[in-house]
């Protein structure tokens, strides 16, 4: 005996049954169309502001990432975007200018938006492990868009280990510049070389670690991206200095709040009263007016990168940033005055006293 048909249930072949089938087919077509659509045309900075969250474990300013906090990093991050023709980005910088988080934004962008094989190199394997725990794990855990793409390490066959993170379409491998095995582990479309001035001269006696790592990207031709970052060490032997001087040598020009003259910040323009570092202020190179620390936020927001040389390789761009650009609340000009002689920016005999990132 067949089951009774409810008065409220449509009979087979009824008009309402046909509507249900049509709706299902339409939904399937919409989903298929979304899968065929190209990814939105985003830059790394456009991705970071809505998707990146900073963990209290890894940042002094936890919460949503804001590019406007370090506006000079926008152009650097965007040069790392797939739509930019640049292949090599060189960043010679001081400490506390936001370079590490910008590099992590690039990693997050690759995982979420432009997947591919990526190699991230620290000076040693131990530092790579520490960076993974302190920076990369919080990067993934605090950003929902990344957390759903990288399975937890405790999951079976997750592909998530201390030195490798698998995600749909790609993998992030982390290693040290002292490990030749790690540097030649795989082809890599993206190569992130952090603190290159701390790399050994040779990786396991197999050659320059920078050269070994970059060689992994050559098979990707014009689609590759290499990011070299470091605080400079000894003038004349510094890797990052050599790379920067071979680039187009971009400087971040900011306007004087008094006369509007655009200039890049130099330590010799920082002055203070003898014995009173708290009086440190910058003096405009055009009008010589005193620029106070509180002017810095507006100056940075209105700043722009300008090339000051012609690159040997047009596919390479170089950026330089001293500690003078550190955002308010991070490192003040009164801190920067340390080691600057008598306050004029000159040391004994009228020579400049070198500082990290001060070139």
C-alpha positions in Angstrom: 0.0 0.0 0.0 1.5 3.3 -0.9 1.9 6.1 1.6 -0.8 8.7 1.7 0.1 12.0 0.1 -0.3 15.0 2.4 -2.6 17.8 1.1 0.3 20.2 1.7 2.8 18.2 -0.2 3.2 18.8 -4.0 2.5 15.8 -6.1 5.3 14.6 -8.4 5.6 16.7 -11.5 3.6 19.5 -10.0 4.5 23.2 -10.8 6.0 23.7 -7.3 8.3 20.7 -7.7 9.6 22.2 -11.0 10.3 25.5 -9.2 12.3 23.7 -6.5 14.4 22.0 -9.2 14.9 25.3 -11.0 16.1 27.1 -7.8 18.6 24.3 -7.1 20.0 24.5 -10.6 20.2 28.3 -10.5 22.1 28.1 -7.1 24.5 25.6 -8.6 25.1 27.9 -11.6 25.7 30.9 -9.4 28.3 28.9 -7.3 30.0 27.7 -10.4 30.2 31.2 -11.7 31.7 32.5 -8.5 34.4 29.8 -8.8 35.3 30.9 -12.3 35.4 34.6 -11.4 39.0 36.0 -11.0 40.1 37.1 -7.6 39.5 40.8 -6.7 42.3 43.1 -7.8 43.9 43.7 -4.4 47.2 45.0 -3.1 48.9 43.8 0.0 47.9 47.0 1.9 44.3 46.8 0.8 44.2 43.2 2.1 45.9 44.0 5.4 43.5 46.6 6.7 40.3 44.5 6.7 41.9 41.1 7.3 44.9 41.4 9.5 44.7 41.3 13.3 47.6 41.8 15.6 48.0 39.5 18.6 49.0 40.8 22.0 51.6 38.1 21.9 53.4 39.7 19.0 52.5 43.3 19.0 52.6 46.3 21.4 49.5 47.6 19.7 47.1 44.6 19.4 43.9 44.8 17.3 43.1 45.5 13.7 46.2 46.4 11.6 46.1 50.0 10.3 48.3 51.0 7.4 47.8 54.6 8.3 49.9 54.0 11.5 52.9 53.5 9.3 51.9 55.1 6.0 55.4 54.7 4.5 54.9 51.0 4.4 52.0 51.1 2.0 54.2 51.5 -1.2 56.6 48.8 0.1 53.8 46.3 0.6 52.1 47.2 -2.6 55.3 46.6 -4.6 55.0 43.0 -3.3 51.5 42.6 -4.8 51.1 40.4 -7.9 49.9 43.3 -10.0 53.1 45.3 -9.6 55.8 44.5 -12.1 58.6 44.7 -9.5 60.4 41.4 -8.9 62.9 42.4 -6.1 62.1 44.7 -3.2 65.0 45.9 -1.1 64.3 47.6 2.3 67.2 49.0 4.3 65.6 50.2 7.6 66.0 51.1 11.2 64.4 49.2 14.1 60.8 50.0 15.1 59.5 51.2 11.8 57.0 48.4 11.2 58.9 46.3 8.7 58.3 42.9 10.4 54.5 43.3 10.4 54.5 44.5 6.8 56.4 41.3 5.8 53.9 39.3 7.8 51.1 41.0 5.9 52.7 39.8 2.7 52.7 36.3 4.0 49.0 36.6 5.0 48.1 38.0 1.6 49.8 35.1 -0.2 48.0 32.5 2.0 44.6 34.1 1.5 44.7 35.7 -1.9 47.7 34.7 -4.1 48.7 31.2 -3.1 52.0 29.7 -4.2 55.2 28.2 -2.7 56.9 30.7 -0.4 60.3 30.6 1.4 60.9 32.7 4.4 64.5 32.9 5.7 65.8 34.0 9.0 69.5 34.2 9.9 69.5 30.8 11.6 67.2 27.8 11.9 66.7 28.5 15.6 65.5 32.1 14.8 63.2 30.7 12.1 61.6 28.4 14.8 61.3 31.3 17.2 59.8 33.5 14.5 57.3 30.8 13.6 56.1 30.6 17.3 56.1 34.3 18.0 55.0 35.8 14.7 53.6 33.3 12.2 51.4 31.3 14.5 49.7 34.4 15.9 49.4 35.8 12.3 47.3 32.8 11.4 45.4 32.3 14.6 44.3 36.0 15.0 43.2 36.4 11.3 40.0 34.4 10.5 40.7 34.4 6.7 44.0 32.7 7.4 42.9 30.4 10.2 40.3 28.7 7.9 43.0 28.0 5.3 45.8 26.6 7.5 44.6 23.6 9.5 45.6 23.3 13.2 48.9 21.6 13.9 47.2 19.0 16.1 45.0 17.8 13.2 46.2 14.6 11.4 47.9 15.3 8.1 47.4 19.1 8.6 50.6 20.0 6.9 51.1 22.5 9.8 54.5 22.1 11.5 56.9 24.5 13.2 58.7 25.2 9.9 56.1 24.6 7.3 52.5 25.8 6.8 50.4 24.2 4.0 47.4 26.0 2.6 45.2 25.5 -0.5 47.4 26.2 -3.5 50.7 26.6 -1.7 53.0 26.2 1.2 55.1 28.4 3.5 58.5 26.9 4.3 60.7 28.6 7.0 64.4 28.0 7.4 67.7 29.6 8.4 70.4 31.1 6.2 72.8 28.6 7.9 71.0 25.6 6.4 71.9 24.9 2.7 69.4 22.0 2.8 66.6 24.4 3.8 67.5 27.0 1.2 67.3 24.5 -1.7 64.3 22.6 -0.4 61.8 23.6 -3.1 61.1 26.1 -6.0 59.5 29.2 -4.5 57.5 31.9 -6.2 57.9 34.1 -3.1 61.1 34.6 -1.1 61.2 36.6 2.1 64.8 37.3 3.3 64.7 38.9 6.7 67.7 40.5 8.4 70.1 39.6 5.7 73.0 41.4 7.3 73.0 38.8 10.0 73.3 35.9 7.5 76.5 33.9 7.5 78.9 34.4 4.6 78.2 30.9 3.4 75.4 28.3 4.1 77.1 25.1 5.0 80.0 26.1 2.8 77.8 25.9 -0.3 77.7 29.6 -1.1 76.0 32.9 -0.3 72.6 32.1 1.3 71.0 35.1 -0.4 72.0 33.7 -3.8 71.0 30.2 -2.9 67.5 31.4 -1.8 66.9 33.6 -4.8 67.8 30.8 -7.1 64.7 29.0 -5.9 62.5 31.7 -7.5 64.1 31.8 -11.0 61.8 29.2 -12.5 58.8 31.6 -11.9 60.4 34.3 -14.1 58.5 37.5 -14.1 55.9 36.2 -11.6 58.5 35.9 -8.7 58.7 38.3 -5.8 61.8 38.6 -3.6 61.8 40.8 -0.4 65.2 41.6 1.1 65.0 43.3 4.5 67.6 44.3 7.1 69.0 46.9 9.5 72.4 47.8 8.1 75.5 46.8 10.0 79.1 47.7 8.9 79.4 50.2 6.1 81.1 48.7 3.1 80.4 45.0 3.9 76.7 45.3 4.6 74.6 43.1 2.3 71.5 45.4 2.5 73.6 48.5 1.8 75.0 46.9 -1.3 71.5 45.9 -2.5 70.1 49.3 -1.8 72.9 51.1 -3.6 72.2 49.0 -6.7 68.5 50.0 -6.6 66.7 53.2 -7.5 67.4 54.3 -3.8 64.0 55.6 -2.8 63.7 58.0 0.1 60.5 59.0 1.9 60.0 62.8 1.5 57.8 64.6 4.0 56.5 68.2 4.0 57.7 70.8 6.5 54.6 71.8 8.6 55.7 75.5 8.3 56.8 76.1 4.7 55.7 72.9 3.0 59.1 72.1 1.6 59.4 68.3 0.8 62.5 66.7 2.2 63.8 63.3 3.5 64.8 63.3 7.2 68.5 63.5 8.0 70.1 63.1 11.5 72.2 66.2 11.1 68.9 68.3 11.1 68.1 66.9 14.6 69.1 69.4 17.3 68.7 69.8 21.1 70.1 71.8 24.0 73.2 70.4 25.5 72.4 68.0 28.3 68.7 68.2 27.5 67.7 65.4 25.1 64.0 66.1 25.8 64.4 69.3 23.8 65.3 67.4 20.6 63.5 68.8 17.5 64.0 68.5 13.8 64.9 71.7 11.8 63.6 72.1 8.2 66.4 72.2 5.6 64.5 74.9 3.7 63.3 77.4 6.3 65.2 76.1 9.4 62.0 76.3 11.4 61.8 74.0 14.5 59.6 70.9 13.8 58.2 69.3 17.0 57.5 65.6 17.5 53.8 66.1 17.4 54.1 67.3 13.8 55.3 63.8 12.7 51.9 62.2 12.3 50.7 64.7 9.7 54.1 64.7 8.0 54.1 61.0 7.5 50.6 60.9 6.2 51.5 63.5 3.5 54.8 61.8 2.6 55.8 60.1 -0.6 58.6 57.9 -1.9 60.9 59.3 -4.5 63.6 57.6 -6.4 67.0 59.3 -6.0 69.1 57.1 -8.4 68.7 54.8 -11.4 68.6 51.1 -10.6 71.1 48.8 -12.3 68.2 46.3 -12.7 64.8 47.9 -13.5 63.0 45.0 -11.9 64.5 46.0 -8.5 63.3 48.8 -6.3 64.9 50.0 -3.0 63.6 51.8 0.0 65.5 53.4 2.9 64.0 54.5 6.2 65.8 55.8 9.3 64.6 55.7 12.9 63.6 59.4 12.5 60.4 58.1 10.8 59.3 55.9 13.7 55.7 56.7 14.4 54.8 58.7 17.6 54.7 56.5 20.6 57.3 54.0 19.2 60.7 55.8 19.2 61.0 59.5 19.8 63.4 62.0 18.4 64.8 62.4 21.9 65.8 58.7 21.7 67.3 59.2 18.3 69.6 62.0 19.6 71.7 59.4 21.4 75.2 59.2 19.9 74.7 62.3 17.8 77.6 64.3 19.3 76.9 67.8 20.5 73.3 68.0 19.2 74.1 69.3 15.8 74.1 65.8 14.3 77.8 65.8 14.0 80.4 63.9 16.1 83.9 64.9 17.0 85.8 66.6 14.2 82.5 67.4 12.4 82.0 63.8 11.1 78.7 62.0 11.1 78.2 59.4 13.8 76.8 56.3 12.1 73.6 54.8 13.4 71.6 51.7 12.3 69.4 52.9 9.5 70.9 56.4 9.5 72.5 56.3 6.1 
